[in-house]
Amino acid sequence: MSLIRNITNAEIAAFKTDGVVHLKGFFDPEWVTMLQERADFVLRNPGKLANELAQDAPDGRFFSDTFLWHQNDGFKEFIYRSPAAEIVGQVMESTKINIVFDQFLIKEPSTDEPTVWHHDLTYWPIKGPNVVTLWLALDDVTEETGSMEFVKGSHLWGERYHPVAFVDPTKYDTPEPPVPDIDNRRDEFEFIRFDYEPGDCTVHHGMLVHAAGGNRSATQRRRAYVTRWAGDEVVYDPRPNIQTMLWEPAIDAGAPLDSDLWPVVWPAN
Ligand SMILES: O=C(O)CCC(=O)C(=O)O
């Protein structure tokens, strides 16, 4: 599918300097409706990598499920036919795009559980300069309902941080230092946050430090369909004690990601 318009040079420049770009209106209501319906189905029928991320919350629910597209043709259609892969290809100015995985991150009303400060890349067995997340809103999302907050330019700090598992902070055992104590040093950083309407997305760099609050609304849901993508020069980097992938790809350490687990999606062949 071609895009409603190309990503502009200003948007590419914002992504390069800030680490994130906000894009409105690239996903039409059919994609949004399909994903809203599937979100509600998956909440009732979680897949094998699903997690409840707010286990002690009396009211709300913070739900994650990953690798949906390998298990369900509707998501597969999105991965291969929606504008997502071309958007991230243009944003990263990459010549090819692999899907890494897709994910629902759903914060139901009255969910206090925040998303802790972290960056994405150290959770995954891949490395390279061109890895992004496309976070697609399926509801109106504001600061009150748990929009992400990004530390501007932190993808350029050159430091890899310890991945903190959202359920159990001791789960991933890796040698990296912890993420700086952002909340107690807020005056040292600049922050970026966006509001979203259904169908709006942000694309953020895999090394950009970010977090999100809980969903403080008593009525407004916060459903997001999140896809993780790799562009040029990204390779397999298996490491122990990090996030579980659906299966181990049949490629060597240091090889390009191209595999059944992480196929090339764009350009379409
Ligand atoms: O949706 C959230 O609360 C956090 C999302 C996030 O951290 C990510 O997609 O990388």
The ligand as a Gaussian input file, in Angstrom:
#p B3LYP/6-31G(d) Opt

LIG

0 1
 O        2.458000       1.715000      25.851000
 C        3.174000       1.917000      26.826000
 O        2.754000       2.157000      27.957000
 C        4.666000       1.891000      26.657000
 C        5.081000       1.596000      25.272000
 C        6.536000       1.468000      25.097000
 O        7.313000       1.657000      25.983000
 C        7.012000       1.070000      23.783000
 O        6.184000       0.788000      22.913000
 O        8.228000       1.022000      23.583000

